[in-house]
Amino acid sequence: MSSRPLTPGAASRLLAVAALLTASLLAASGCAAASAEPVDADCPAAAESLASVDLVDDPRSAIGPSTACLSSHVITAVDDDTAPSLPVTVTDAEGREVEITDVSRILPVDISGTIAATVFGLGLGDQVVGRDSSTVFDGTEDLPVVTKTGHTLNAEAILELAPTVMLTDTTIGPKEVRQQLREAGIAVVVVSDDRRIDTVDQLVAEVAAALGVPERGAQLADRLTADIEAASAEVDEIAPGTASDRPRMLFLYVRGSANVYYIFGRDSGADSLIEAVDGIDVAGEIGWEGMKPMTAEALVAAQPDVLVMMTDGLASVGGVDGLVERIPALAQTPAGANRRVVDMADADILAFGPRTADVIRALARAVYAPASSPSAADSAPASTPTPTP
């Protein structure tokens, strides 16, 4: 099976399509789509520095699965209570001029929960009135969910909340609902959907500008940049110095219930995460651009040592054993032979927001010190896999 590569801007939209496909299949089978929840894994080493963990001798030949997990799901806000400067007019990612006059009732929604995390990071969490199903960090538990069947905007639920401003992107829709909300008088700002490690500061700037707090945005962006640089430096200290000794990694997006199997390659966002932990992005190495349906030939050509997956995706195929059974070609790769799968919570792994540095550390820990991470990848599949990105 083949497909043309996707552009970076289309990459996020494919995530939305896959999530919506899964959601529709669940609905058709009479199963309600559950809200995503933070992974409640025992992660005793998550708060430790990478320098203190017990490293595996050879990250390319490690055996067995491990789960990358965070020590905390708290978003730390900037230490700045400067009042929003309003009204403000911004040109959003779709080229619309939007005037924002009131940020007392903010609704941040996208497929990954990143926009909401950014709003909380700016210290405006108290003004958030609702959430998407991927927004599951601490302090959001009691907010009403405005996405039905996983990641579809529910116009009625949104209108009931009477938001004064809605921040979203094109990963979530449909666009007709966004237009309906505009016609109802809600200021709808569409921010860019290019999610990568090197675009974290851009998202912060867009959100901060729309909410009239550019100074807070500058502080948050500076802090996140410093955190990411620090995390990268920690990874450099524990990763092999020679490229040939570094783990060959491949990001595999799976939704077993929807029969969705995709490889994420160059410019998908997953490549920047692999590179951040000093891994070799083998999808990019074989010329895999964006996101395309997986093929057996591509897997065998890539020869990954480590597969990186979303936790719910792995659960949807019955864990590592089910994954190998469904994809026989994996047996011809080191990752399949060693059952070497690193999974991470769907709401965390590709969010690229305020917790990016922690995500980098967690993934590095699972790759280079698997004994310090839980092996929830072997757990039985959930009865109703969550259609998260």
Protein Blocks (a to p, Z undefined) as FASTA:
>chain_A
ZZddddfklmmmmmmmmmmmmmmmmmmnopacdddddddbdcfklmpcfklpccdfblml
cgcddddddfbfcdcddddfbdcddddddddfkopacddfbfkbccdddfkommmmmmmm
nopmmmpcbdcfklccghilmpccfbeehiaccfklmmmnopabdcddfkbccfklmmmm
mmnopacddddfbdcfklmmmmmmmmmmmnopaklmmmmmmmmmmmmmmmmmmmmmmmcf
bfklpccdddddddfknopacdddehilmmmmmmmnopacfklmnopahjadddfklmmm
nopabdcddfklmmmnopjklmmmmmmmlmmpmklmnopacdddfklmmnopaklmmmmm
mmmmmmmmmmlpcckklpccdfbdcfdZZ
